[in-house]
Amino acid sequence: MRFEVHDEDAASAPRLRRVGGSEEGGRGLHLVALLSSGWGTTRTEHGKVVWFELRTSGPHQDDNADK
């Protein structure tokens, strides 16, 4: 499954960076990289699209559908 976030700011691309233990920001992309099967950035005429993909194991079945 692919997820996309559209951003009008084409000047900056997301990048993994080293963060200190007391910093409050900078970890989001590390989580995306760890949990996803891939991620990247695509430039568009209106800015950029940041995307990530998650592997799926098959059709989604809601365990609580009958409740």
C-alpha positions as CSV (number, residue, x, y, z in Angstrom):
1,M,0.0,0.0,0.0
2,R,1.4,3.4,-0.9
3,F,0.8,6.6,1.1
4,E,1.6,10.1,-0.3
5,V,1.9,13.5,1.3
6,H,1.8,16.5,-1.2
7,D,3.9,19.5,-0.2
8,E,4.1,22.8,-2.1
9,D,7.7,23.4,-0.8
10,A,9.9,21.9,-3.5
11,A,13.0,23.6,-2.2
12,S,13.7,21.1,0.6
13,A,13.7,17.3,0.4
14,P,13.3,15.1,3.5
15,R,16.5,13.4,4.6
16,L,17.5,11.1,7.4
17,R,19.6,13.0,9.9
18,R,21.4,12.3,13.2
19,V,19.5,13.6,16.2
20,G,20.6,14.0,19.8
21,G,18.9,12.3,22.7
22,S,17.3,15.6,24.0
23,E,16.0,16.9,20.6
24,E,12.3,16.8,20.2
25,G,12.2,16.6,16.4
26,G,13.9,14.7,13.6
27,R,12.8,11.2,14.3
28,G,9.7,10.9,12.1
29,L,11.6,9.8,8.9
30,H,13.6,7.2,10.9
31,L,10.2,5.7,11.9
32,V,9.0,5.7,8.3
33,A,12.3,4.1,7.2
34,L,12.1,1.4,9.8
35,L,8.4,0.5,9.4
36,S,8.0,0.9,5.6
37,S,9.2,-1.3,2.7
38,G,10.4,1.9,1.0
39,W,10.0,5.7,0.9
40,G,11.1,8.6,-1.3
41,T,10.3,12.0,-2.8
42,T,9.0,12.9,-6.2
43,R,9.2,16.4,-7.5
44,T,6.0,17.7,-9.2
45,E,5.1,20.9,-11.0
46,H,3.4,22.1,-7.8
47,G,6.1,21.1,-5.3
48,K,6.9,17.5,-4.2
49,V,5.3,14.3,-3.1
50,V,6.8,12.4,-0.2
51,W,5.7,8.8,-0.2
52,F,6.2,5.5,1.6
53,E,5.0,2.0,1.0
54,L,3.8,-0.7,3.5
55,R,3.7,-4.4,2.6
56,T,0.4,-6.0,2.9
57,S,-0.2,-9.7,3.6
58,G,-3.4,-10.0,1.7
59,P,-7.0,-8.7,1.8
60,H,-7.9,-6.8,5.0
61,Q,-10.2,-8.7,7.2
62,D,-11.8,-6.9,10.0
63,D,-11.8,-9.2,13.1
64,N,-14.7,-7.2,14.6
65,A,-17.0,-7.2,11.6
66,D,-19.5,-9.5,13.2
67,K,-19.6,-7.7,16.5
